[in-house]
């Protein structure tokens, strides 16, 4: 039976990790792995998470199953940060459940959309590679549109065309902020136009919110998404805590449904629970419990937000330094200054990416995506000089 399987290509990012680890050069630079790094290259555990874990160690009385919906204290504690403090449930129209990371939330969102009859999903490209992989695994068609303009701004015309042209059995998937991999977000005016288009067309929105707080702030990064949700009767939101709480390996995510009424919401969640039960049965508890403890304690919340501020400020400093450099060879670095989050795309070829790796010890995805947090004041001059030498 197993001889019916076809070999699958190895994951390119995992191969890049191995290549970087084997490189003996002391001045090598890792811009591939999508995790936050300090100036020393560390990906630390948040002090707020450590404090919450100490509380959890002393107070947790059981590790019994929680059910497919997970830790609902975690789910509800997140809602004011995602949907706004005034009424995060929007009059009882929003309900959520815990998932294994943001990936689990995206999988659940797309799986539930498929179960509701969605056959085709419009999505700006380039996008997070797993979006396309999940769609393919579910047998859903991907309808791509160009997310970015050549000048490093968002292609509003393309997303509006997708929204306005979508059929009744189609949806549009958007990133809430800190777009992966381009770093190119919609402006406030563009979000308003997008919200109006969804409201007028009736097209179903699916929002992937994986990086809230890494762009301009928790409130600022949610503003566009909130404006959209205020104008539509239904939507899905996939949320990740892996980045803004530094819980990559703990796989902490949540899936939320906005429905037009309580009855529709209950029906949607009966189906979501069934999909979750079949997919992972119960989500992992530890990371979500730590987030719940933080968000229910004012001092821990303050500590977490301060740590998030530090992360965001460091990435903004790197972006400002790149923009101030102007250009490196033919690559204009100035657009990186007004982009957001961990990632940006360099307009270079696969051959130039390979040359940067082989000749200069600079590791990045073949697409030209770089992790901004891999750059520091000490290695930034080398990076710019190497890019200038290669990208003639």
ROBA-424765 format. One record per atom (N, C-alpha, C, O): z, y, x; residue in one letter. Coordinates in steps of 0.02 Angstrom, whole numbers, plus 50000, padded with zeros to 5 digits. Layout:
BEGIN
ZYXA...
END
This chain:
BEGIN
500004994050041X500005000050000X500005006350043X499655011150027X500395006350096X500455012450137X499815014350172X499735020050194X499355009450179X498725011050211X498275015450168X497755017750191X498495016650105X498115021150062X498265028550078X497905032950056X498805029650116X498995036550132X498545039350186X498325035750231X498405045850181X498035049350233X498515053050279X499015055850255X498385053150344X498835056850389X498845064250371X498335067150351X499425067250377X499505074350363X499575078250429X499885075850476X499275084050431X499315088150491X500045090150503X500405091750456X500265090050565X500955092050580X501065099450563X500595103350566X501675101150545X501835108050529X501755112450592X502055111150644X501345117550585X501175121750643X501785125450670X501855126350730X502225127650625X502805131450647X503295126950686X503585129050736X503375120750662X503815116050698X503535114550767X503915113950815X502875113950772X502555112850837X502675118750883X502775117950943X502655124850854X502765130850893X503485131050920X503595133150977X503965128850879X504665128650901X504735124050962X505075125651010X504405118250959X504445113551015X504125116351078X504385115551133X503555119751070X503225122751128X503665128051161X503715128451222X503975132251119X504415137551146X505005134451182X505195136751236X505305129351153X505885126151184X505715123151252X506135123051297X505105120651259X504905117351321X504665122251375X504565120351432X504565128551357X504315133551404X504885135651451X505405137951428X504795134751517X505335136351564X505395143751582X505875145751615X504925147951560X504935154951578X505545158451548X505665157951487X505925162051589X506535165251566X506395171251521X506815173251481X505805174251528X505645180251489X505205178651428X504885183151401X505185172351406X504785170551348X505075173951286X505665175651283X504645175051237X504835178651176X504645174351115X504065172351109X505115173151072X504995169151011X504925173850951X505415176850928X504315174650927X504185178650867X503955174250809X503665176750761X504065167650815X503805163050765X504305161150711X504155161850652X504895158950730X505375156350682X505635161950637X505825167250662X505635160850571X505795166150523X506535166850509X506735166250451X506925168150560X507635169450550X507815175950583X507485178150630X508345179150559X508595185350590X508895183750658X509215178550667X508785188150706X509095187450772X509405194150792X509135199550778X509965193750826X510275199750855X509895201650919X509425198150938X510105207050950X509775209151012X509865203951068X509475203851115X510375199751062X510485194551112X510115188051094X510135183251132X509765188051038X509385182151018X509755177250974X509485171950958X510365178850955X510775174250914X510615175150840X510415180550818X510725169850802X510705170050729X511405168350705X511555162550691X511845173450700X512555172050690X512725170450617X512355172050571X513295167150609X513585166350542X513925172950523X514305175750563X513785175450463X514105181650441X514875180850444X515145175550427X515215186150466X515945186050464X516195185350393X516715182150382X515845188250345X516045187550275X515995180350252X516425177950214X515485176750274X515415169650258X515985165650290X516265161250258X516145167150352X516705163650384X517355164750345X517745160050335X517465170950323X518075172350285X518085168450219X518595165750199X517505168250186X517465164550122X517565157150133X517875153850092X517295154550188X517375147350202X518105145650216X518325140150199X518475150150246X519195148850257X519555148350189X519985144050180X519375152850143X519665152550076X519475145950042X519885142650011X518835144150049X518595137950018X518965131850046X519145127350009X519065131850111X519415126250143X520115125350114X520345119750103X520455130950101X521145130650078X521205129450003X521705126749980X520705131349965X520785131249892X520365126149856X520505124449798X519835123549888X519405118749852X519775112249840X520035109149886X519805110149778X520205104349758X519785098149745X520055092649740X519135098949740X518705093149725X518005094349751X517775100049756X517665088949766X516955089149781X516575084849731X516065081849747X516825084649671X516475081049617X515835084649599X515725090449617X515405081149563X514765084149542X514865090349499X515345090749460X514415095049506X514435101149465X513945100749406X514025104549358X513455096349410X512925096149360X512295099449386X512325102949437X511725098449355X511095101049381X511065108649384X510665111449421X511485112049344X511475119349345X511875122249404X511815128149419X512275118149438X512635120349497X513245124549482X513545123949429X513415128849529X514015133149524X513825139349484X513515144049510X514015139449421X513815145049378X514195151449395X513965156949378X514765150849428X515105156849454X514685160349506X514645166449507X514365156449549X513895159149598X513305162449563X513105168049580X513025158949515X512425161349480X512555168049445X512155172749450X513115168449410X513265174549372X513505180249418X513385186049403X513835178549473X514065183849519X513485187349553X513535193249570X512935183849563X512345186849593X511975191549546X511655196249568X512025190349481X511595193749433X511625201349435X511105204549430X512215204549442X512215211849445X511825214649505X511545220049500X511815210949560X511445213249619X510695212449609X510295216449636X510495207449572X509785206249561X509515210449503X509005213749510X509875210449447X509615213349385X509925220049367X509705223249319X510445222149403X510775228549388X511455227449358X511565222649321X511915232049372X512605231149353X512745232649279X513225229949251X512335236749247X512485238849178X512515232949131X513005232049095X511995228949129X511975222849088X511505217949122X510925217449104X511765214149171X511325209749209X510995204249168X510495201449189X511275202749110X510965197649068X510435200549021X510105196748985X510345207149022X509875210648978X509955208448906X509485206148873X510565209148881X510695207448812X510675200048797X510495197948742X510855195948846X510845188748836X510165185548844X510065179848824X509695189248872X509015186648880X508895183348948X508365180348958X509375183848994X509295180949061X509825175649072X510415176649058X509605169949097X510055164449114X509815161449180X509225161549195X510295158749220X510105156049285X510425149449300X510855147049263X510215146549356X510505140349381X510425140149456X509975143349484X510855136449490X510835135949563X510295131049584X510145126149550X509985132449642X509465128149669X509565126949744X509925130749776X509255121749772X509285120749845X508835125849879X508235124549890X509105131549896X508735136749930X508245140349885X508145138549827X507925145349914X507395148849878X506805144349865X506455145149815X506685139549909X506135134849899X506235130849836X505765129749797X506845128449825X506995124849763X506895129149702X506665126749650X507065135649708X506965140249651X506225141249637X506025141249579X505825142049689X505105142849679X504805136549649X504395136849604X505015130849676X504765124449649X504935123749575X504515121549535X505545125549556X505755125049487X505375130049443X505175128349387X505275136049468X504905141149430X504185138749416X503945139149360X503855136349468X503165134249459X503125127749419X502665126749379X503615123249429X503625117149389X503725118449315X503405115349273X504175123149299X504295124849229X503695128549200X503525127549141X503375132749240X502765136149217X502225130949200X501885131549149X502155125949243X501655120649230X501825116949166X501375115349127X502465115549156X502675111949096X502555116149033X502455113448979X502565122749041X502425127348985X501685128448974X501485132048929X501265125249016X500545125649005X500165130049053X499565130849046X500505132949103X500165137049153X499775132449200X500055127949230X499125133749206X498705129649248X498465133149311X498265129949359X498505139749311X498215143649366X498695149449383X498935152849339X498825150349447X499275155649469X498915160249517X498655158149568X498885166749499X498595171849543X499125173949594X499705174949576X498915174649656X499395176349709X499045180149764X498495178249786X499355185549787X499085189249843X499125185249907X499635182049921X498595185449946X498585181950010X498455186950066X498115191950055X498735185550126X499125179650143X499805179850109X500065185050090X500095173850101X500755173250071X501155167950110X500905164850156X501775167150088X502185161750117X501815155150109X501635153450053X501695151350163X501275145350158X501515140250106X501105136750076X502175139950095X502425134850048X502235136349976X502245131849934X502075142749960X501835144149892X501225139849876X501205136549824X500735139949920X500125136149908X500255128649908X499955124949869X500705126349952X500855119249956X501195116749891X501035111349867X501645120749864X501975118849802X501485118649744X501485114049704X501055123749741X500545123849688X500095117649692X499945114549642X499885116049753X499445110149762X499805103749741X499505099449709X500445103149760X500825097149744X500915096349668X500945090849643X500955102049633X501025101849560X500365101249524X500345100649463X499815101349561X499155100949529X498955107449495X498535107349449X499245113049516X499075119549488X498565123049533X498575122249594X498115126749501X497605130249539X497865136949566X498205140549530X497705138349628X497865144749659X497265149349654X496715147649676X497375155249624X496845160349621X497055166049667X497465170149648X496775166349727X497005171349776X496685178249765X496115178749742X497055183349782X496775190049788X497055193149852X497575191049877X496705198249878X496915201349940X497515205749929X497475210749893X498075204049960X498685207949952X498665214649989X498935219649965X498345214650047X498395220450092X497725223950101X497195220650103X497745230450108X497165234350129X497135234450205X497635233150238X496545235950234X496495236150307X496955241150340X497115240450399X497165246350303X497595251450333X498335249750331X498755253850348X498505243550310X499205241450310X499585243550248X500205243750250X499235245050194X499555246650130X499385241150080X498935237150091X499755241050024X499645235949973X499005237349933X498855243149919X498655232149916X498025232749877X498195232749803X498175227449770X498345238549776X498545239049706X497975237049660X498085233749609X497365238949677X496805237249633X496735229749624X496575227349569X496855225949677X496785218649673X497305215549628X497155211249587X497935217749635X498465214749593X498375216749520X498505212749475X498165222949507X498045225049438X497465221149407X497495219349348X496945219849447X496385215949422X496605208849404X496385205949354X497045205949446X497295199249432X497715199149368X497635194649326X498155204049360X498575204349301X498155205349238X498245201849189X497705210049241X497305211749182X496785206449165X496575205749108X496585202549216X496065197549205X496335190549193X495935185949180X496985189549196X497265182849188X497195180349117X497265184049069X497045173849111X496985170749045X497685168849019X498175169549054X497705166348957X498345164848925X498715159248961X499335158848957X498355154748995X498685149249030X498735150549105X498725145949146X498795157049123X498845158949193X499445163449204X499695166549158X499685163749267X500245168049285X500075171649350X499605169849384X500475176649366X500405180349429X501065180049467X501585181549439X501035177949530X501625177449572X501655183449619X501165184849654X502225186949620X502325192749663X502945191849706X503415188349686X502965195149764X503565195549805X503955201749783X503665207049772X504615201049776X505015206649753X505065212149806X505055218049789X505115210249870X505175215149925X505085211449990X505105205349993X504985215350044X504945212450112X504445206750114X504605201150135X503835208250093X503315203250085X503245198750146X503195201150203X503225192250134X503115187250186X502405184550178X502265181350128X501955185750227X502095187450297X501915194550317X501985196250376X501685198850272X501395205250294X501895210850303X501755215550341X502465210550269X502935216050269X502715221950226X503035227150226X502155221150190X501865226550151X502115226150079X501945221350043X502505230950058X502785230949990X502425236049947X502085240649972X502505235249881X502245240149834X502705246349833X503315245649838X502405252149827X502805258249820X503085258649749X502915254649706X503535263449737X503825264349670X503285265649619X503305262849564X502795269849635X502255271349588X501825265149575X501595263949519X501715261249627X501325255049618X501695250049575X501395246849532X502345249349585X502745244849543X502705247149470X502665242949425X502725253649458X502685256149389X502015254349358X501995252349300X501475254949396X500815253149370X500775245549358X500465243449309X501075241649402X501085234349393X501475232449331X501255228149292X502055235649320X502455234149261X502065235849197X502075232049149X501725241549197X501325243449138X500765238449126X500605236949068X500465235949179X499915231149171X500165224549141X499845221749097X500735222249165X501025216049137X501195217149063X501055212849021X501495222849047X501695224248978X501085224448932X501105221948876X500545227548955X499945228348913X499555221848906X499265220448854X499535217848960X499115211948960X499445205748931X499115201248906X500115205548935X500465199548914X500455193948966X500685188448952X500205195349026X500185190449080X500905188749102X501335193049104X501005182449119X501685180049137X501825181349210X501445179149253X502385184849226X502565186149296X503065181049324X503535179049291X502935178949386X503405174849425X503565178849488X503105180749525X504205180149500X504405184349556X504815180349606X505305177049588X504595180549668X504955177249723X505355182649760X505075186949793X506025182349753X506465187349783X506865183949839X507425181549828X506585183849898X506885180049954X507225184450005X507575181950049X507135191150001X507365195450056X507725201750032X507705206750067X508035201549975X508365207549949X508885210149999X509295206250024X508855216550013X509335219650059X509065220450129X509365224050169X508515217150147X508245217550214X507725223150222X507485224450277X507545226450166X507045231650168X507345238550174X507345241550227X507605241050117X507915247750115X508625247650088X508985252650093X508845242050059X509505241550030X509485237049969X508945235949941X510065234549948X510085229949891X509805233149828X509405229949793X509995239249813X509745242549752X509005244449759X508605243149714X508835247349816X508145249549826X507655243649824X507115244249795X507845238049853X507395232349856X507295228949789X506815225349779X507755230049743X507705226949676X507385231549625X507225229349570X507285237949642X507075242849592X506405241249560X506345241649499X505915239349600X505255237749571X505275231849525X504995232049470X505615226549546X505685220649504X506045222249439X505835219949385X506575226049443X506955227849382X506525231749334X506555230649273X506125236349360X505685240249317X505185235849281X505025237049223X504935230849316X504465226149285X504815222149230X504555221449174X505395219349246X505755215149198X505945218949136X506005216049082X506055225449142X506245229549083X505675230349034X505785232248977X505055228749057X504475230049014X504135223748987X503665224148948X504375217849008X504035211648987X504515207348946X505125207648955X504245203248902X504675198848861X504925192748898X505455190048882X504535190448947X504695184148982X504515184649056X504035188049074X504905181349097X504755181049169X505195175749202X505705173749174X504995173549261X505395169249304X505555172949368X505135176649394X506165172049394X506365174849458X506655169249501X507125165849481X506375168349561X506635163649611X506995167649664X506705172249692X507625165949678X508035169949722X508315165849780X508495159949771X508345168949839X508615165549898X509185169549928X509145175749933X509725166149947X510275169149986X510245167050059X510685168850098X509725163450078X509695160850146X509655166450197X509935165850252X509315171850180X509225177350229X509765182650223X510065184550273X509895185050161X510355190650156X511095188550160X511535192850162X511225182050162X511895179550178X511885175250242X512405172450261X511315174650274X511255170850336X511405163450328X511685160350373X511215160550270X511395153550255X510785148950257X510695144750212X510385149550307X509765145950311X509855138350301X509505135350260X510305135350337X510365128150334X510785125750274X510785119750259X511125130250241X511525128250182X511115128050118X511345125350068X510505130950119X510035130450063X510345133149999X510545129349955X510395139749994X510725143049938X510215147249900X509965152249925X510075145249839X509595148849797X509785148649724X510255145249704X509415152349684X509525152549612X508875153849576X508425157249602X508815151149517X508225152049475X508455155249410X508935153149379X508095160549389X508275164149328X507675164549281X507095165049302X507825164149216X507315164849164X507485170949122X508045171749099X506995175249112X507035180549062X506625178249002X506035176749009X506945177948944X506605175748883X506665181148830X507085185648835X506235180748779X506225185948728X506805185248678X506975190048643X507105179248674X507665178348629X508085172448652X507875168548695X508685171648622X509155166448643X508885159448632X508995154948672X508535158448577X508265151848562X507755149648613X507765143948636X507305154148632X506805152648682X507135151248750X506925146848787X507655155148765X508015154248828X508335147348831X508305144048883X508655145248778X508965138648776X508455133048786X508575128248823X507885133748754X507365128748761X507105128448833X507005123148861X506995134448862X506755134648931X507255131248977X507055127549023X507905132448966X508395129549012X508515122149001X508715118649047X508395119748942X508435112448933X507885109048974X507995103649002X507305112248979X506765109549019X506895110649094X506755106149134X507175116349113X507335117649183X507855112549208X507805110049264X508355111149167X508865106249186X508565099349195X508755095749241X508095097549152X507765091049159X507365090649223X507375085449257X507005095949240X506625096049303X507085095749363X506945092249412X507645099549361X508115099449416X508435092549424X508515090149480X508595089449369X508905082749371X508435077749404X508645073449443X507795078249387X507305073649416X507145075449489X506955071049527X507215081849507X507025084049574X507565083049626X507435080249679X508185085349611X508725084849661X509385082949630X509895082549665X509395081749566X509985079549528X510505085149525X510615088049472X510825086649582X511325091949586X511195096149648X511045093249701X511245102749645X511145106749705X511735106449752X512295104849730X511645107749817X512215107949863X512685113549845X512475118849823X513335112449855X513835116949828X514105121949878X514235127749860X514185120049941X514585123849988X514365131149996X514765135749989X513715132150009X513475138950021X513545143449961X513745149249967X513375140749902X513445144649841X514165146449827X514305151949803X514625141849841X515335143249831X515565148849876X515975153049855X515315148949938X515505154349985X515255161149959X515615166049963X514645161349934X514375167549906X514795169849846X514955175749839X514975165149803X515395166749745X516055169949766X516265174949737X516365167049816X517005169649840X516925176749867X517335181149853X516395177949904X516265184649931X516175189649875X516485194949875X515755188049827X515575192849775X516145193949725X516105198749685X516655189749725X517235190849682X517815194149718X518355195049690X517715195949781X518235199149820X517955205749847X517465205749885X518255211349829X517975217949847X517935218949923X517445221649947X518445216749960X518445217750032X517915213450066X517565215750111X517835207250043X517325202950072X516625205550055X516175205250096X516545208049994X515895210849975X515725216750019X515155217450042X516205221050032X516095226850075X515905224550145X515465227450177X516245219350170X516105216750237X515385213950239X515025215250286X515195210050189X514525207250186X513985212650185X513495212250222X514075217750143X513585223050138X513525226950204X512975229150222X514085227750239X514065231150304X513675227050355X513285229750394X513765220550353X513385216150399X512645216350382X512225216350427X512485216550318X511795217050297X511485223750319X510905223950339X511885229050315X511655235550339X511475235350413X510985238250435X511895231850452X511775231250524X511125227550538X510735229650581X511005222150502X510375218450509X509775222950494X509295223250532X509825226250438X509265230450415X509135236150465X508555237750479X509665239150490X509585244650537X509255242350602X508845245850631X509435236350625X509135233750686X508385232650677X507985234450720X508195229650621X507485228450609X507105235050600X506525235650621X507425239950568X507105246450560X507005249750628X506495253050640X507495248950673X507435251850740X506845248750777X506475252250811X506765242150772X506195238850804X505545241550776X505075243050813X505505242050710X504895244550678X504745251650700X504165253350713X505255255750703X505145262750725X504895262950797X504465267150814X505155258650839X504945258450909X504215256150915X503835258950955X504025251250876X503335248950876X502865254450852X502335255650882X503055257750797X502635263150771X502575268850820X502035271850826X503115270350856X503105275750904X502645274250963X502395278850996X502535267850977X502085265951032X501365267551016X500945267951061X501215268450952X500535270350931X500085264350926X499975261750871X499805262150982X499365256450981X499445252351044X499675254851095X499245246051040X499245241551097X498545238551100X498375234151060X498135240951147X497435238951146X497115241551082X497175247451066X496775237151046X496435239350984X496905238850924X496705240750869X497525236350933X497985235350877X498375241650863X498745244150905X498295244250803X498675250050781X499365247650757X499415243950709X499885249850791X500565247650775X500915252350726X501455250750702X500615258050711X500965262850668X501115260350597X501635262050570X500685256150566X500855253750499X501495249650497X501815249250444X501685246550553X502295242350553X502915246550539X503425243950517X502865253050551X503445257450540X503615258350467X504195259550450X503125257950422X503275258650351X503265252150313X503305252050251X503205246650349X503265240050318X504005237850320X504415241150351X504155232250287X504855230350277X504995223050292X504555218850289X505625221750308X505855214850314X505745211850382X505635215350432X505765205150384X505725201550446X505025201250476X504955200650537X504505201650434X503835199850457X503325205450453X503385210050412X502835204950497X502225208950493X501655204750522X501775199750557X501045206850507X500455203250532X500085207550582X499965213450570X499905204650638X499495208150688X498765205950678X498635200050671X498295210750679X497595209050670X497275206450734X496855209750764X497495200550754X497225197450815X496975190550799X497165187650748X496565187750843X496255181250832X496715175550854X497195176650890X496545169550832X496925163650853X496885162850929X497355160650962X496305164550956X496215163951029X496665168851066X496935167251119X496745174851038X497195179751069X497925177751062X498325178951107X498095174651005X498775171950997X498905166651051X499445166651081X498425162251061X498505157151113X498555160151182X498945157751224X498175165451195X498205168851260X498885172151271X499155171851326X499165175151219X499835178051225X500355172751242X500805173951281X500265166951212X500735161451225X500665158651295X501155157851331X500045157251314X499935153851378X500035158451438X500315156351489X499815164751433X499835169151490X500475173451493X500685175551547X500785174551435X501345179251433X501995176251404X502515179551404X501965170051380X502565166851352X502785170051287X503385170151272X502315172751248X502475175851184X502235171251128X501635169851123X502695168951088X502555163851037X502555166950968X503025170250948X502005165750931X501945168050862X501485163350824X501125159350855X501485163850758X501045159750717X500315161450731X500155167050750X499885156550723X499175157450737X498865162850693X498355165650712X499165164150636X498915169350590X499025176350617X498725181150591X499445177150668X499625183850692X500275186450662X500465192050675X500615182250622X501255184350594X501785184450649X501845179750688X502155189850650X502715190350698X503365191450661X503385194650608X503895188650689X504575189950664X504845195950703X504985195550763X504915201550667X505135207850697X505805206950734X505925210150786X506245202650707X506905201850736X506895198250803X507405197950837X506315195550822X506265192450888X506165197550944X506195195751003X506055203950925X505955209150974X506605213050985X506985214250938X506735214951047X507345218551066X507145224351112X506585224551136X507605228951125X507455234351172X507245231851241X506855235151275X507495226051260X507345223451327X506655220051331X506325220451383X506435216851276X505785213351281X505215217051247X504635214951252X505365222551212X504845226251177X504305228951224X503715228351209X504495231951282X503965234351327X503495228751350X502895229751354X503775222851365X503345217251386X502875215351330X502285214051342X503125215051268X502715213151211X502125217951203X501555215851195X502275224451204X501745229351193X501225229151249X500625229651237X501465228451311X501005228051368X500565221851364X499965222151378X500865216151345X500475209951340X499965210351284X499395208151292X500165213251228X499695214051172X499115218551191X498545217251174X499275223851228X498745228451250X498265224951298X497655226251295X498525220551341X498105217051389X497635212051355X497075210851378X497885208951301X497505203551268X497035206251215X496465204051210X497275211051175X496885213551118X496465219551139X496605225151119X495945218251177X495515223651203X494995225751151X494595230251164X
END
